[in-house]
Amino acid sequence: MTVIVANHTPEAVRGMLKRWFVEPRPNVFVGTLNRRTRDKTLDYIKRNAAGLGMLIISSDNNCQGFKIETYGDTHRRDTEISGLWLVAEEWVEESNVPF
């Protein structure tokens, strides 16, 4: 399973994504693709919508069963801590920690 949350998807890219995904809400795409098709689709998006921000959640063989990737400006930061994927809404650099 793959979930893509995108910012301001161009019409051409949205049309291409609708071949493989269902769009339950604007700019949220959900589908089940094999790894090769998913990778080719994401490469197409990166080539043809360079300014697009995406949060990509896809199935993976780890303890959570998924991995998180970001591309472009998503206003979120993904990180892996001890094998767990987390998404930070606000990121504080270690040098700015008050304690």
C-alpha positions as CSV (number, residue, x, y, z in Angstrom):
1,M,0.0,0.0,0.0
2,T,1.2,3.5,-0.8
3,V,-0.2,6.8,0.4
4,I,1.0,10.1,-1.1
5,V,0.0,13.4,0.4
6,A,1.0,16.2,-2.0
7,N,0.9,20.0,-2.0
8,H,-0.6,21.7,-5.0
9,T,-0.6,18.9,-7.5
10,P,-0.5,20.0,-11.1
11,E,-3.3,18.7,-13.3
12,A,-1.1,16.6,-15.5
13,V,0.5,14.9,-12.5
14,R,-2.9,14.4,-10.8
15,G,-4.2,12.7,-13.9
16,M,-1.3,10.4,-14.1
17,L,-1.6,9.5,-10.4
18,K,-5.3,8.7,-10.8
19,R,-4.2,5.8,-13.1
20,W,-2.8,4.0,-10.1
21,F,-4.3,5.6,-7.1
22,V,-7.7,6.6,-5.6
23,E,-8.0,10.2,-4.5
24,P,-10.2,10.2,-1.4
25,R,-9.5,13.9,-0.7
26,P,-7.8,16.5,-2.8
27,N,-4.1,15.8,-3.1
28,V,-4.2,12.6,-1.1
29,F,-3.6,9.5,-3.2
30,V,-3.9,5.9,-1.9
31,G,-3.1,2.7,-3.9
32,T,-1.5,-0.7,-3.9
33,L,1.4,-0.8,-6.4
34,N,4.4,-3.1,-6.7
35,R,7.7,-1.5,-5.8
36,R,8.8,-1.0,-9.5
37,T,5.7,0.8,-10.5
38,R,5.8,3.0,-7.3
39,D,9.4,3.9,-7.9
40,K,8.8,4.8,-11.6
41,T,5.7,6.8,-10.6
42,L,7.6,8.8,-8.0
43,D,10.5,9.4,-10.4
44,Y,8.0,10.8,-13.0
45,I,6.5,13.1,-10.4
46,K,10.0,14.3,-9.3
47,R,11.0,15.0,-12.9
48,N,7.7,16.8,-14.0
49,A,6.7,18.6,-10.8
50,A,10.0,19.6,-9.2
51,G,8.5,22.1,-6.8
52,L,5.9,19.7,-5.5
53,G,6.1,18.7,-1.8
54,M,5.1,15.1,-1.0
55,L,4.8,12.9,2.1
56,I,5.0,9.3,0.9
57,I,4.0,6.4,3.2
58,S,4.6,2.9,1.7
59,S,4.7,-0.7,2.9
60,D,8.1,-2.0,4.1
61,N,9.5,-5.0,5.9
62,N,10.2,-3.4,9.3
63,C,8.5,-3.6,12.7
64,Q,5.9,-0.9,11.8
65,G,5.2,-2.3,8.4
66,F,5.7,1.0,6.6
67,K,8.3,3.6,5.8
68,I,8.0,7.4,5.4
69,E,9.7,9.6,2.8
70,T,9.4,13.2,2.1
71,Y,10.2,15.1,-1.1
72,G,10.3,18.9,-1.5
73,D,8.8,21.3,1.1
74,T,6.2,19.5,3.2
75,H,6.4,21.6,6.4
76,R,7.1,18.3,8.2
77,R,10.3,16.3,8.8
78,D,10.4,12.5,8.8
79,T,12.9,10.7,10.9
80,E,13.7,7.2,12.0
81,I,14.5,6.6,15.6
82,S,15.4,3.1,16.8
83,G,13.6,1.6,13.8
84,L,10.4,3.6,14.3
85,W,9.3,6.2,11.7
86,L,8.1,9.5,13.1
87,V,6.9,12.7,11.5
88,A,7.8,15.9,13.3
89,E,5.5,18.9,12.8
90,E,8.1,21.2,14.4
91,W,11.8,20.5,14.6
92,V,14.1,21.9,17.2
93,E,17.9,21.6,16.5
94,E,19.9,20.2,19.4
95,S,21.8,23.4,19.8
96,N,18.5,25.3,20.5
97,V,17.1,22.9,23.1
98,P,16.3,24.8,26.3
99,F,17.4,22.1,28.8
